[in-house]
Structure formats: C-alpha cells, structure tokens
C-alpha cells in the first residue's frame, strides 16, 4: 500500500507536468497506453518465468528495477533534462516489471493464506489499491505545488523501500518443482502455451474469463469518460468530488470484503457484484447532477471489490500452485485485452457521434435526450447508461449459465503442496 501510494504521487505529478508542458490530451492518453500495453503483451512470457523463478525474488527484483527507473527520472528532472520521451521509456520499463510482479504476487498469496480466507485476502489487496487511489491525488495535489515533480518522484523512490523491506524479511514456503507433464522435459515454448491450454481444458474458468473480457470492454468505455460527463455540467470541484466518492466507495467495499470474506458461493459475489456495478454506472448517466452521479458511482465502486475479490479467490483456489504464474498471466492478458479498444472507441464515439446528436436540436435530442438530457456531456451520459446496462445484462446471463453458476462445485480445488 505504501509503495502504491508513492507511485500514485508520481503518476499524478507526471499527468500535471505533461499537460502543463504540452496541453495535449492525446499525449496524456498515449502515456497511459504505454504504461499499460507492455505489461499486458509480455504477460505470458513473464508467467513462465514466474513459475520457474523464486516468486519472492521475482517481486524483489521488480521493485528494485522500478526504484531504479524512479531514481533515473529524479536525476533527469534535477538536471533539467526530463522530457516526454523519457516518460514513455521509463513507463514502458516499469510496465514490464509489473508483468512479473502481479502474477508472482497473486501466486504467492495462495501459498500464504488458507483457501477459505482467500476472499478476505483479495479484499485486502484491493484495499491497498483503493487507499492509494483515494489518498494519492489529494496528497499529491497539495504537495506538487510546494515541492514540484522532483519532490514527488523522490517520495516515490523512498516508498519503494517499504516493499523491498517487507520482501527482505518475509519468508515464503518453498515447494519442490514438479514438471507439467511427467516423463517429458519442459520446454519454454510448451510452457508458454500451457497457460492457455490449462484454462481451455476447464470450461468454467474459460467462461469466467470470457465474462471479464466482455465487462472490461463495457466498463472502461464509461470509466474513461468520467471527465467529459462531469465537466459537461460542473467544474473541476464537481469532478474532484465525484472521483473522491468513487474512491471512497472502492475503499469501503474493499474493507467490507476483507472483513466479511464474501459469500459462501463466491460466484454469486462475482455476478451479483457485476450486476450492481452495471446498474450504478447506468444510473449515473441519467441525471446531470454531481450529487446524483457521486451516489451512483459510490454504489458501483462499493460492489466492484466484491466482484473482483470473489473472482480472484476462485482462481487462486482452483488453479494448481505450481502453474499459477503462467495461468494468471494468461488470465490477465485475455481479461484485459479489450481495455485498449475501449479507450480507442469511447472518445471518437462521443466527440464525433453522440455528443453532436445530443446537443439541443440534435438528431437524438427529442428521443434519447428526453431521458438523459441534452447539452455538453450528455453523449458521455449515453455511454454510461448503455455500457452499464450491458454489464448488468452480461452478469445476469452469466449467472444463468449452469457451467459458471456451478463452477465451484464442478471444478475441484487445487491441492496446495506440502512445503519442502
């Protein structure tokens, strides 16, 4: 959590710095894409290495490389040499580190936590992320004006040592390495394909993965339009209030699932949470009122940790420990490959099509406009309503599938090996 908080400070500062320096929203989006895609694309390769390497040392190495990148950034800012090119390069490197860090972290949890407590553990992981998301923009906004970008980067560099110190003292159970197929020498190419084949052979996991790929197309299309939606009828203060409400909802939901652990049938938490997230997002687009939107997104974000924590617990309990690096990397790749498409589609959809059609006198002003209103930002509102409803429908349809509804009963729990 401390390390994520430090990274949040730098991310905020870089966003302000880029926009002040270039005034380009497109460049801002490009940096976000560069920070996302490398981690996603090399995920299967990283998963193979995570299963081969010591997971504690993998996380330690990722943290140290990340700290080195931050140190380089601090030096360049200090010398007045920092540029957008440096941001892109360092963002790509740290993104690659995350490709190793995330599956190693998720796989380590399943060996440190009893399977009946995995839901609570997943909630605690999200609580750390939610806390950082809520606090870092507020803290960075005040600190940036005083110490500037270089100061935020130095604080981020110091925060890395919280993660490094923890990993230096915590010991993970060590297990005997087992080959994927007995009698055959494991080859890298075969291991690279293994994550895909493992999921493909387990229909319940495959369908669950497909569900999240669909949801990760719908929800980011709305999420990336938070700014245009709120700024269409309010100012930056209204946007800050709504974003704080979303962060607070995420934090409360994370604390709740950490204490509760989720429903006994975790699959109900996944699809029930998904339904509520979708309804909250859809409702947010119905009225051009900051308080209304804040309450709706609070409800949506309150349910989001339940959905994600229950899903993570299912995967951690059903996937064999020795292959979790490969399987979790593939899971992340397939579940999130739709996110860039959502980023690419949503902007032009609102700017070129829905926005003009929902201005007073536009083609949809008398029909759709009668429901969501007309004027600036109402094109984004339509995206919120449609994508939210599609998310809820997808969740309810998934719940009607016997394979997904009974995934916990039909798919046996993985056996955690005895430590060597």
N, C-alpha and C positions, 0 to 999 in steps of 0.2 A: 504493500500500500504506500509506503514511504517512497519507494522507487517510482511508482506510477505517479505520485503527486509531483515529484521532481520533473518527470517527463512532461506532465501536464503544464507546468510552468513554462518550459521551453517551447512546447507546441503553441501555447497562447502567444508568447513573445514573438515567435517566428511568424505567426499569422499577422500580427500587427505590423511587424517590420516589413514583411513582403508587401502588404497592402499600402503602407506609407511610402515605400520605395518605388513601387511600380503602378499602384492603383488598378491592378489587373485582377479581376475575379477569376478569369480563366487560368492565370498562372497559379493562383491560390489552389484551384481545383487540381491543377497538374501536379503540384507538390503533394497533395493528398493522395493522388493516384499512384505516384512514385513511391510513397511511403506504404502503400497497400499491396500493389501488384507483385513485387519481388518475393515477398513472404509467401504469397499465395502460389506463385508459379513453381518455386523450388521446394514446396512443401513435401511432395512425395519423396524426393531425394533426401531431404532433411530427416524425414521419418525413418528411412532405412538406417541412417547414421545414428539416430537417437536410440534405436533398438540395438545397435552394435556397441555404442559407447556407454560409459557410465553416465547416468542421467544427471546426477548431481554435478559432475564435472562439466557436462554439456551446458547446464544452466549457468555455472560459474564462468565458463568461457564466454558465453553470450553476453553476460553482464559486463565482463571486463572489456570486450570489444566495443560494446555500447558506450562505456565510460570513456574509452579512448577517442571515439568519434566526438563525444561531447567536449572532451579536452581540446581536440583539434579545432572545433568550432569556436571555443572560448579564445584560443590563441589568435585565430583569424580575425575575430571581432576586435580583440585588443590591438592588433596591428593595423586595423582599418582595411583589411583585405577581403573581408567576408562578402560573398556575392550569392546571387540566386543559384548559380551553378554549383557552388559548394553545398548549398542546402539540398539540392537534388541528389548529389553524390552521397552525402552523409545520410540522407534519408533512405536511400536505396540500401546502403550497407547495414544500417540498423534494422531495416525491414527484413533483410536476410537473416540477421541474428534472431529475430522473432520467429522465423520459420523453424528454428531449432529449439528456442526457448519454450514456446507454447505446448507442443506435444510432449516434451520432456517433463514439463510442469504437470500437465494433466495425467500423464502416466505415473508420475511419482506419487500423486495423491492417492491413487488406488492401492498403493502398497503401504501407505502410512495411515490410512483410515479404514476402519471396518466397513463392509459393504452396506450395512444398514444405516450408516452415518454419512454416506456419500452425498445425499441430497443436501444435508447441512453444510458439508464441506464446500460443495459447489456454490451454495449461497454465500459462504464466507469469501470465496474468491471474487464473486460479483460485488460483494460489499466493499472490498478493497478498491475495485474499479469505480464503483458508484461514488465512494467517498472522494476519490481523486477527481472524478468528473465534476463533482459539486463544489469542492473547495478550490481546486487549482485556478479556474477562471476568476473567482472572486479575489483570491490572494494575488494572482499574477497581475490583475488589473491595477491594484494599488502599488505593488512592488515595482512594476515596469516603469511607472512614472518617476520613481525615485532612483533606481539603480540601473535601469535600462536593460537591453537584451543581454549584455555581457554578464550582468549580475544574475539574471535568471538562469543562464547557462551554467554559471559556477554553482548555483544552488542545486541544479540538476545533477552536476558532476558529483557533488557531495552525497546526494541521495542514492546514487548507485551503490555506495558502500554499505547501505542498510541491507540491500540484497546480498552483496558479497559476504558481509559479516555473518548473516544468517546461514548461508550455504557453507561457510567455513566451519561452523560449529555443529550444524545438524547432520546426523548420520542417517543414511537411507539403508534399508535392508538390502543385502547383496544376494542375488539369486544365481543359480547355475544356468548358463546359457544352454538353451535347447534348440536344435535345428528345427526349421519349419517342417521339413519332410525328412523323416529318418532314412538313413541309407544314401542320401544324396548330399553332395557338397553344395552348400548355399552359395549361389552366385548373385552378384549385385543386381543384374537385370531381372532375375527371378524375384528377388526381394522387392524391387521397385514395383513390380506388378502385383505383389502379394496383397497389399492393402486393398486394391480394387477387387481382387478375386475373393478375399475374405468377406467383404461386405456383400458382394454379389451372391454368394452362397447362402447368405442369411437374409431372406426376403423381408423380414420385419425391419431390420436395420436399413436395408436398401430403400424401403418405402419411407421410413422416418427421415432418411437423408434427403429423399426427393421432396418431402414436405418442406423441409427447411430451405432447400434451394428455391422453391416457389415463394415462400414467405420472405426470403431475403432478396427477392425481386420487388415484391409489393411494398414492404415497409420502408426500405431506403428511398424509394421514389418519393414517398411522402416526407420522410425524415430530412432529406436534403433541401426541402422547400420550406422548412420552418421559418427561415428569414423572410422570404417573399410573402409568406402567409401573414405573419405578424406585422411586418413593416408596411403592408398594404393598408392597414387601418390604424397602426400605432407607431410609436417611435422606438428608439433603442432601449428605453427604460422598460417598455412593454415586452420587448423581445427578451431582455435580461430576466424579467420576472417569469416569463413562460419557461425559459430554459432552466431557471432555478427550480421551478415546480416539477419539471421533468426529472432533474437530478435528484430532487427530494423524494419523488415517487420511486425512483430506482433504488435509492438508499433504504427507504422504509421497506420496500419489497425484499431487498437483499437481507436486511436484518430479520425480517419475518421468516423467510425460508431458512435462514441459518438457525434460528431458534426452534422452528417447527419441524424442519426436515422434509416437508412436502407430504402429499397424500400417500397412503399406503400403496395405491396403484399409481405409480409415477406417470404413467402415460396419460392419466386424467389431468394431471398438472400441466403436461405439455400442451394438450389440445384445448383444455379449459382456459389456460393462460393465454394461448394464442387467440382464442375467440374474444376474450376480454380486451386484449391489446388492440385487435382489429376494430372492435366497437368503439373503444376510446378514441382511436385515431379518426374514425369516420365521423364521430360526433364533433370532434374538434373543428371540422371544416364547415359545420352548419351555421355558425354564427360569427360575425366579425366583432368579437368582444374578447379582450385579453383575459378577463377573469374566467369566462366560459372555457376558452382554449386551455388555460392553465389547469383548471379542474379536470378537463378531459385527458390531457396528456399525463397528468399526475396518476390518474386511474390506469391509463395504458402502461405507463412505466412501472407502476406498482405490480402489475401482473407479469411483466417481462422477465424479472428474475426467477419467478416460479416456473415459467415455461422453459427457460434456458437451464436452470439448475436441475430440474427433473430430467431433461434430455441428457445432460452431461452424466448424471448418475446412472441412467440406463446404459449408456455406452461404457462407462467405467466398470460396471458390474457384469456386462455381457461379453466384453472383449478380453481375450487372454492377455495376461500381463506382458508376456514376452514379445507380443506383436503390437502393443498399443501405440508405439511411436509411428509405425507405418500406417496403421488403421486410422489413427486420429489425424494424421497429416492429410490423408485422402479425404477423410470426413470434412476437414476444414476447406479443402480445395473445392469439393463438389458443392458443399453447402453455401459457399461464398462466391462462387464464380459468377453468379448473377448480379452481384453488387455493382461492379463497374458498369454493366448495362443500365442499371437503374440510374446511376449518376449521369450517364451519357444521354439517356432518353428524357429524363424529367425536365431539364432546363428548356430545350427546344420545344417540348410539348406545351409548356406553359407560355413561353415567350412568343412563339410563332402561331399557336393554335388556340388554346383555351383562354389565354389572357385576353386577346382582342375580341374573342367571341362573347366574353362575359363583361365587356365594358357596356355602359348604358347605350342602348341601340344596337348592340351586337347580335349576332345570329342566335345565340343561346340566352339572351337577356330575358326573354319572355317565358322560357321553359325552365331550363336548369337554374337560371338566375332567380326565378321565383322561390327556389329552395335555398340556395346558398348565398344569394345576393349578387349584386353587380358592382363593378369598380375594381380598383387595384387590389391584387392579391387573391381575387376570387377564382382565378384559374388554378392557383395552387390549392385553394379550398376544395375544388372538384377532385383533384388528385388525392387529397386526404380522404374524402368521402369514398371514392371508388376503390382505392387501394386498401383502405381499412375494411370495407365490406368484403372485398375479395379475400383478405386474410382470414376474416371470420368464417366465410363460406368454406375456404380450404381447410380450416381447422375442424369444422363440423363434419365435412366429408371424410377427413382422415379418421375421425372418431367412429364413423360408420363402417370403416374397413375392418373386418374381423382380424386380419393379419396384424394390423397396427394396434387394434384395441387389446389384443391378447398377446402382445409381443413379450411381456414379462413372464407370462405363463408358458408360452410355447418355446421360447428360446432359453436354454439353461444358463444359469450363472457360470461365469468363468471361475475356475479354481485358482486361487492365489497360491503360488508355490511356497514351500517352506524355505525360509532364508538359509543360505549356505552357511 
